[in-house]
Amino acid sequence: MPETPPQHPDPSVSPVPAADWRHHLNDEPFTERTPRVVAAAKLHRASARRKAGRFIAEGTNAVGSALRHGRVVEVFVSADALDGESPFLDAAVPRQLEARVSVVTPRALRQMSESVTPAGILAVCDTQLTDLAAVTARGRLVCVPVETSEPGNAGTLVRVADACGCDGVVFAGETVDPQGGKAVRASAGSLFHLPVARETGVAAVVDALHGAGFLVLATTMDGDVRLDHAADEVLRWADAGAEGEPPMLAQPTAWLFGNEAHGLGAWSDLADVRVSVPMYGRAESLNLATAASVCLYESARALGRVPGAGSGPGSVPGTGTGTGARPGAL
């Protein structure tokens, strides 16, 4: 079930008017014994995150994205990092009127951080997780990691899905918490850019995707269709005037990606088509995040060839016009 944010703001955190964060700083840095610091440190535990409906984002990348999307309850900055982070806060805090900035001791920041070397700034955020319907309603390209067990992979998959213009991510089955510290850091801010859901029933997720009109694809070593052949089919269809039934990758698509160690196993039987990624070198396979990158990128390119497909919510950026994609970096 989705984690519902608290209905009322924390009474101990007063809203701060835009651009006034400096005037509301605490006179003395909070210590590791300050109640708000203690409460934030508890969010290291998944059970505490579920109960509070909150999680921690660390570093300027994640904190900046959280501020831009209105999810921040409070920003904590280490006293020894305040000067260096002030330009970032000047630019970011006015975008989020409800966020308060508090200075803490370096020791207090280390207590709240899950990093070996804390970045100097972190934020307590309201949960970003949504329900399955919010993802399926958007309807063109969805990433569905199944039984993901590595936090870093979970965050990387969210980042990959964001980069490929996915309409959302659904973590299906018994998965790691995508709002855990390592997962949030690996998402590099992308957690705040698109809907992310977490559902324990894999079959129920696939049923919902089918009900919403998605073609469900599964990545397997012995697929029925090769990814490169499917991509070529889209090219031939587009070159012929895009008439008739769209080929596989040009349809609203949900990709199932398996567990890092065991793949999808029997869950692949729930898919409409099983797809393999051919290896041209000596490597036997790709890791989870790399395989997802290849598949989702090919889907994004294919959907961009569908006539009349626009950009914006509910569609892959740049589809139809070829102008929505922008240069990126590795």
C-alpha positions as CSV (number, residue, x, y, z in Angstrom):
1,M,0.0,0.0,0.0
2,P,1.2,3.6,-0.6
3,E,2.6,5.6,2.2
4,T,0.2,8.4,3.0
5,P,1.7,11.7,4.1
6,P,0.5,13.2,7.4
7,Q,-2.6,15.2,6.9
8,H,-1.4,18.0,9.2
9,P,2.0,19.8,9.2
10,D,4.4,19.2,12.1
11,P,3.4,21.9,14.6
12,S,7.1,22.1,15.7
13,V,8.1,23.3,12.2
14,S,6.9,26.8,11.4
15,P,6.4,27.8,7.8
16,V,9.1,30.3,6.5
17,P,8.2,33.0,4.0
18,A,10.1,32.9,0.7
19,A,13.7,34.3,0.8
20,D,13.5,34.8,4.6
21,W,15.3,31.6,5.6
22,R,18.3,33.5,7.0
23,H,16.2,35.5,9.4
24,H,14.7,32.4,10.9
25,L,17.8,30.4,11.6
26,N,18.2,29.0,15.1
27,D,20.7,31.0,17.3
28,E,22.6,27.9,18.4
29,P,23.1,24.8,16.3
30,F,20.8,21.9,17.1
31,T,22.6,19.0,18.7
32,E,22.1,15.2,18.3
33,R,19.8,15.5,21.4
34,T,17.4,18.1,19.8
35,P,14.0,16.4,19.4
36,R,13.7,17.3,15.7
37,V,17.2,15.8,15.1
38,V,16.3,12.7,17.0
39,A,13.0,12.3,15.0
40,A,14.9,12.7,11.7
41,A,17.5,10.1,12.7
42,K,14.8,7.6,13.3
43,L,13.9,7.8,9.5
44,H,16.9,5.5,8.8
45,R,14.4,2.7,9.7
46,A,11.8,1.6,7.1
47,S,9.2,1.2,9.8
48,A,9.7,4.7,11.1
49,R,9.4,6.1,7.5
50,R,6.1,4.2,7.0
51,K,4.8,5.5,10.3
52,A,5.8,9.1,9.8
53,G,5.1,9.2,6.1
54,R,8.5,10.9,5.7
55,F,12.0,10.2,4.5
56,I,15.4,11.8,4.2
57,A,17.0,13.3,1.1
58,E,20.7,14.1,1.2
59,G,22.9,16.4,-0.8
60,T,22.1,19.5,-2.9
61,N,20.9,17.4,-5.9
62,A,18.2,15.6,-4.0
63,V,17.3,18.5,-1.6
64,G,17.0,20.9,-4.6
65,S,14.6,18.5,-6.4
66,A,12.6,18.0,-3.2
67,L,12.3,21.8,-2.7
68,R,11.3,22.4,-6.3
69,H,8.5,19.8,-6.0
70,G,7.2,20.9,-2.7
71,R,8.0,17.8,-0.6
72,V,10.3,19.3,2.1
73,V,9.3,19.7,5.7
74,E,12.6,20.9,7.0
75,V,16.2,21.4,5.7
76,F,19.1,20.7,8.1
77,V,22.5,22.1,7.3
78,S,25.7,21.6,9.2
79,A,27.2,24.6,10.9
80,D,30.5,24.1,9.2
81,A,28.8,23.8,5.7
82,L,26.4,26.8,6.1
83,D,28.6,29.3,4.2
84,G,29.2,27.0,1.3
85,E,25.5,25.9,1.1
86,S,24.1,29.5,1.4
87,P,24.0,30.3,-2.4
88,F,22.2,27.0,-3.0
89,L,19.7,27.8,-0.3
90,D,19.2,31.4,-1.6
91,A,18.2,29.9,-4.9
92,A,16.2,26.9,-3.7
93,V,14.3,27.8,-0.6
94,P,12.0,30.4,-2.1
95,R,10.5,27.7,-4.3
96,Q,9.2,25.9,-1.2
97,L,7.4,28.2,1.2
98,E,6.7,25.6,3.9
99,A,10.3,24.5,4.3
100,R,12.3,25.7,7.3
101,V,16.1,25.7,7.4
102,S,17.8,24.7,10.7
103,V,21.5,24.7,11.5
104,V,22.9,21.6,13.3
105,T,26.2,20.6,14.6
106,P,28.4,18.3,12.4
107,R,27.8,15.5,14.9
108,A,24.0,16.0,14.6
109,L,24.1,15.9,10.8
110,R,26.2,12.7,10.9
111,Q,23.5,11.2,13.2
112,M,20.8,12.0,10.7
113,S,22.8,11.0,7.6
114,E,23.1,7.5,6.2
115,S,26.3,8.4,4.3
116,V,29.8,7.6,5.4
117,T,30.8,11.2,4.5
118,P,27.7,13.4,4.8
119,A,27.2,16.1,2.2
120,G,26.5,18.8,4.8
121,I,22.9,19.3,3.9
122,L,19.8,17.1,4.1
123,A,16.1,17.4,4.2
124,V,13.2,15.7,5.8
125,C,10.6,15.2,3.1
126,D,7.0,14.0,3.0
127,T,6.6,10.7,1.3
128,Q,6.9,10.7,-2.5
129,L,5.2,7.3,-3.1
130,T,1.9,7.3,-4.8
131,D,-0.6,4.5,-5.6
132,L,-0.6,2.2,-8.6
133,A,-3.6,4.0,-10.3
134,A,-1.6,7.3,-10.4
135,V,1.0,5.5,-12.5
136,T,-1.2,3.5,-14.8
137,A,-3.5,6.5,-15.5
138,R,-0.6,8.3,-17.3
139,G,-0.3,5.5,-19.8
140,R,2.6,5.3,-22.3
141,L,5.8,3.9,-20.7
142,V,6.1,2.4,-17.3
143,C,9.1,0.7,-15.6
144,V,8.2,-2.2,-13.3
145,P,11.2,-3.6,-11.2
146,V,10.1,-6.9,-9.6
147,E,11.5,-8.0,-6.2
148,T,14.4,-5.5,-6.4
149,S,16.7,-6.2,-3.4
150,E,19.5,-3.7,-3.8
151,P,18.8,0.0,-2.7
152,G,21.4,1.4,-5.1
153,N,19.7,-0.4,-8.0
154,A,16.3,0.8,-7.0
155,G,17.4,4.4,-7.1
156,T,19.3,3.9,-10.3
157,L,16.2,2.4,-11.9
158,V,14.2,5.5,-10.9
159,R,16.9,7.7,-12.5
160,V,16.9,5.6,-15.7
161,A,13.1,5.8,-15.9
162,D,13.2,9.5,-15.5
163,A,15.9,9.9,-18.2
164,C,13.9,7.8,-20.6
165,G,10.8,9.8,-20.1
166,C,8.8,7.1,-18.3
167,D,5.4,8.0,-16.9
168,G,6.2,6.2,-13.7
169,V,7.9,3.4,-11.8
170,V,6.1,0.6,-10.0
171,F,8.2,-1.5,-7.6
172,A,6.4,-4.8,-7.5
173,G,6.7,-7.7,-5.0
174,E,8.8,-7.8,-1.9
175,T,11.2,-5.0,-2.8
176,V,13.6,-2.7,-1.1
177,D,12.2,0.7,0.0
178,P,12.8,3.2,-2.8
179,Q,12.8,6.0,-0.1
180,G,15.7,4.5,1.9
181,G,18.8,6.6,2.1
182,K,20.9,4.7,-0.5
183,A,18.1,4.5,-3.0
184,V,17.3,8.2,-2.7
185,R,20.9,9.1,-3.3
186,A,21.2,6.8,-6.3
187,S,18.1,8.4,-7.9
188,A,20.0,11.7,-8.0
189,G,16.8,13.7,-7.5
190,S,14.8,11.7,-10.0
191,L,12.6,10.3,-7.2
192,F,10.8,13.7,-7.2
193,H,10.4,13.9,-11.0
194,L,7.9,11.1,-11.7
195,P,5.3,9.0,-9.9
196,V,6.7,6.1,-8.0
197,A,4.6,3.3,-6.5
198,R,5.3,0.3,-4.4
199,E,2.9,-2.7,-4.5
200,T,3.5,-6.2,-3.0
201,G,1.3,-8.2,-5.4
202,V,3.1,-8.7,-8.7
203,A,0.1,-10.4,-10.4
204,A,-2.1,-7.6,-9.3
205,V,0.3,-5.0,-10.7
206,V,0.3,-6.8,-14.1
207,D,-3.5,-7.1,-14.1
208,A,-3.8,-3.4,-13.4
209,L,-1.4,-2.6,-16.3
210,H,-3.4,-4.8,-18.6
211,G,-6.6,-3.1,-17.5
212,A,-5.1,0.3,-18.3
213,G,-4.2,-0.9,-21.8
214,F,-0.5,-1.6,-21.5
215,L,1.4,-4.2,-23.4
216,V,3.5,-5.9,-20.7
217,L,7.0,-7.0,-21.7
218,A,9.4,-9.0,-19.7
219,T,13.2,-9.1,-20.1
220,T,14.6,-12.7,-20.2
221,M,17.7,-14.5,-21.5
222,D,15.6,-16.7,-23.8
223,G,13.0,-14.2,-25.0
224,D,10.5,-14.7,-27.8
225,V,11.6,-11.5,-29.5
226,R,15.0,-9.8,-29.7
227,L,15.0,-6.1,-28.7
228,D,16.9,-5.0,-31.8
229,H,14.5,-6.8,-34.1
230,A,11.6,-5.1,-32.3
231,A,13.2,-1.8,-32.8
232,D,13.8,-2.5,-36.5
233,E,10.1,-3.3,-36.9
234,V,9.2,0.1,-35.6
235,L,11.5,1.7,-38.1
236,R,10.0,-0.2,-41.0
237,W,6.5,0.7,-39.8
238,A,7.3,4.4,-39.5
239,D,9.0,4.5,-42.9
240,A,5.9,2.9,-44.5
241,G,3.7,5.7,-43.2
242,A,2.9,4.3,-39.8
243,E,-0.3,2.7,-41.1
244,G,-2.1,-0.2,-39.5
245,E,-1.5,-1.8,-36.0
246,P,1.5,-0.2,-34.3
247,P,4.3,-2.7,-33.7
248,M,5.1,-3.9,-30.2
249,L,7.4,-1.1,-29.0
250,A,5.2,1.6,-30.5
251,Q,2.3,0.7,-28.1
252,P,1.8,1.8,-24.5
253,T,4.3,-0.4,-22.8
254,A,5.2,-1.6,-19.3
255,W,8.5,-3.4,-18.8
256,L,9.1,-6.0,-16.1
257,F,12.7,-6.2,-14.9
258,G,13.7,-9.0,-12.6
259,N,15.7,-9.4,-9.4
260,E,19.4,-8.8,-9.6
261,A,20.4,-12.4,-8.8
262,H,17.5,-14.5,-10.0
263,G,15.8,-12.5,-12.8
264,L,12.0,-12.6,-13.2
265,G,11.6,-16.4,-12.9
266,A,8.0,-17.5,-13.2
267,W,6.8,-13.9,-13.1
268,S,7.9,-13.6,-16.8
269,D,4.9,-15.9,-17.6
270,L,2.6,-13.0,-16.8
271,A,4.0,-10.8,-19.6
272,D,2.5,-10.6,-23.1
273,V,5.9,-10.9,-24.7
274,R,9.3,-12.0,-23.4
275,V,12.1,-9.9,-24.8
276,S,15.9,-10.7,-24.9
277,V,18.7,-8.2,-25.3
278,P,21.3,-9.7,-27.7
279,M,25.0,-9.7,-26.6
280,Y,27.4,-8.7,-29.4
281,G,30.5,-9.3,-27.3
282,R,31.6,-11.9,-24.9
283,A,29.6,-10.8,-21.9
284,E,26.9,-13.2,-21.0
285,S,24.4,-10.7,-19.7
286,L,23.9,-7.1,-18.5
287,N,23.3,-5.9,-15.0
288,L,19.8,-4.9,-14.0
289,A,20.2,-1.1,-14.4
290,T,22.0,-1.4,-17.8
291,A,19.4,-3.8,-19.2
292,A,16.6,-1.4,-18.1
293,S,18.4,1.5,-19.7
294,V,18.7,-0.2,-23.0
295,C,15.1,-1.4,-23.1
296,L,13.5,1.8,-21.8
297,Y,15.5,3.9,-24.2
298,E,14.5,1.8,-27.2
299,S,10.9,2.1,-26.1
300,A,11.2,5.9,-25.8
301,R,12.6,6.1,-29.3
302,A,9.9,3.9,-30.7
303,L,7.1,5.9,-29.0
304,G,8.6,9.0,-30.5
305,R,7.8,7.7,-34.0
306,V,4.0,7.3,-33.3
307,P,2.2,9.9,-35.3
308,G,0.4,12.6,-33.3
309,A,2.1,11.7,-30.0
310,G,2.8,14.9,-28.1
311,S,5.1,15.7,-25.2
312,G,4.3,16.5,-21.6
313,P,2.4,14.5,-18.9
314,G,1.2,11.1,-20.0
315,S,3.7,10.9,-22.9
316,V,7.3,10.4,-23.5
317,P,9.1,13.8,-23.8
318,G,9.7,14.7,-27.4
319,T,7.5,12.1,-29.0
320,G,6.0,13.1,-32.3
321,T,8.3,16.1,-32.8
322,G,11.7,14.9,-31.9
323,T,12.3,18.2,-30.0
324,G,11.6,17.2,-26.4
325,A,14.8,15.2,-25.8
326,R,17.8,17.2,-24.7
327,P,21.5,16.4,-24.5
328,G,22.5,14.6,-21.4
329,A,25.7,13.4,-19.7
330,L,26.7,10.0,-18.2
